């Protein structure tokens, strides 16, 4: 009986977590093929670069969406120490300096 209760609790938690993540960043397509994400409308076949979040959104002809962003970006408007102040308002990829330097791989 305890195992059944534990399994139900785990399934309930997983279900709630999946819903909470889906609500944070919904991406939708309308009947005209436009993509809607981050409060933006991107026409099919176009790319839009925005400063917050620091990303580039491409709405492909086949109904898929590609979102590219900076390395180490936390999703807020904080400027990394040493970054130019204008980094907070420039569209992607020029807003990337506020993310901090990219890690070096050897």
MIFINU-874024 format. One record per residue (C-alpha): residue number from 1; x, y, z. Coordinates in steps of 0.05 Angstrom, whole numbers, padded with zeros to 5 digits, always signed. Each point is the difference from the previous one (the first is absolute). Example, Ala and Ser with C-alpha at 12.3 -4.5 7.8 and 13.67 -1.06 7.14 Angstrom:
<atoms>
[atom 1,[+00246,-00090,+00156]]
[atom 2,[+00027,+00069,-00013]]
</atoms>
This chain:
<atoms>
[atom 1,[+00000,+00000,+00000]]
[atom 2,[+00057,+00048,+00016]]
[atom 3,[+00032,-00014,-00068]]
[atom 4,[-00065,+00016,-00036]]
[atom 5,[-00007,+00065,+00039]]
[atom 6,[+00072,+00019,-00015]]
[atom 7,[-00009,-00015,-00074]]
[atom 8,[-00063,+00043,-00003]]
[atom 9,[+00036,+00057,+00035]]
[atom 10,[+00059,-00004,-00048]]
[atom 11,[-00046,-00001,-00061]]
[atom 12,[-00038,+00060,+00027]]
[atom 13,[+00065,+00039,+00011]]
[atom 14,[+00026,-00016,-00069]]
[atom 15,[-00067,+00021,-00030]]
[atom 16,[+00002,+00067,+00036]]
[atom 17,[+00072,+00013,-00019]]
[atom 18,[-00014,-00013,-00073]]
[atom 19,[-00057,+00050,+00001]]
[atom 20,[+00039,+00054,+00036]]
[atom 21,[+00057,-00003,-00051]]
[atom 22,[-00049,+00001,-00059]]
[atom 23,[-00032,+00064,+00026]]
[atom 24,[+00066,+00039,+00007]]
[atom 25,[+00016,+00003,-00074]]
[atom 26,[-00058,-00020,-00045]]
[atom 27,[+00015,-00003,-00074]]
[atom 28,[-00060,-00003,-00046]]
[atom 29,[-00014,-00001,-00074]]
[atom 30,[-00063,+00031,-00030]]
[atom 31,[-00038,-00021,-00063]]
[atom 32,[+00039,+00049,-00043]]
[atom 33,[+00065,-00035,+00021]]
[atom 34,[+00025,+00057,+00044]]
[atom 35,[+00040,-00018,+00063]]
[atom 36,[-00017,+00031,+00067]]
[atom 37,[+00051,-00002,+00056]]
[atom 38,[+00024,+00049,+00054]]
[atom 39,[-00058,+00046,-00019]]
[atom 40,[+00027,+00006,-00071]]
[atom 41,[-00033,-00018,-00066]]
[atom 42,[+00050,-00026,-00051]]
[atom 43,[-00026,-00010,-00071]]
[atom 44,[+00014,-00068,-00032]]
[atom 45,[+00068,+00001,-00033]]
[atom 46,[+00026,+00060,+00039]]
[atom 47,[+00050,+00011,+00057]]
[atom 48,[-00007,+00051,+00055]]
[atom 49,[+00057,+00021,+00048]]
[atom 50,[-00020,+00029,+00067]]
[atom 51,[+00037,+00027,+00061]]
[atom 52,[-00041,-00031,+00056]]
[atom 53,[+00006,-00057,+00002]]
[atom 54,[+00064,+00005,-00040]]
[atom 55,[-00021,-00048,-00055]]
[atom 56,[-00011,-00008,-00074]]
[atom 57,[-00066,-00033,-00020]]
[atom 58,[-00009,-00033,-00068]]
[atom 59,[-00068,-00023,-00023]]
[atom 60,[+00012,-00053,-00054]]
[atom 61,[-00047,-00016,-00058]]
[atom 62,[-00013,-00069,+00027]]
[atom 63,[-00030,+00024,+00066]]
[atom 64,[+00063,-00009,+00042]]
[atom 65,[+00031,+00055,+00042]]
[atom 66,[+00074,+00010,+00013]]
[atom 67,[+00021,+00043,+00060]]
[atom 68,[+00074,+00018,+00007]]
[atom 69,[+00029,+00036,+00060]]
[atom 70,[+00064,+00018,+00035]]
[atom 71,[+00044,-00046,+00041]]
[atom 72,[-00011,+00006,+00075]]
[atom 73,[-00060,+00048,-00005]]
[atom 74,[-00045,-00003,+00060]]
[atom 75,[-00061,+00030,-00034]]
[atom 76,[+00000,+00067,+00035]]
[atom 77,[+00023,+00071,-00016]]
[atom 78,[+00061,-00001,+00045]]
[atom 79,[+00062,+00027,-00033]]
[atom 80,[+00063,-00041,+00011]]
[atom 81,[+00057,+00040,+00033]]
[atom 82,[+00042,+00033,-00053]]
[atom 83,[-00054,-00002,-00054]]
[atom 84,[-00021,+00063,-00035]]
[atom 85,[-00064,+00031,+00027]]
[atom 86,[-00033,-00003,-00068]]
[atom 87,[+00003,-00076,+00002]]
[atom 88,[-00066,+00001,+00039]]
[atom 89,[-00039,+00028,-00060]]
[atom 90,[+00035,-00029,-00061]]
[atom 91,[-00031,-00059,-00038]]
[atom 92,[+00033,-00068,-00005]]
[atom 93,[+00059,-00013,-00008]]
[atom 94,[+00023,+00070,+00021]]
[atom 95,[-00033,-00008,+00068]]
[atom 96,[+00044,-00060,+00014]]
[atom 97,[+00056,+00040,+00034]]
[atom 98,[-00045,+00008,+00060]]
[atom 99,[+00001,-00076,+00007]]
[atom 100,[+00073,-00001,+00019]]
[atom 101,[+00059,-00030,-00036]]
[atom 102,[-00007,-00069,-00032]]
[atom 103,[+00038,-00055,+00036]]
[atom 104,[+00065,-00022,-00032]]
[atom 105,[+00007,-00073,-00018]]
[atom 106,[+00068,-00033,-00007]]
</atoms>
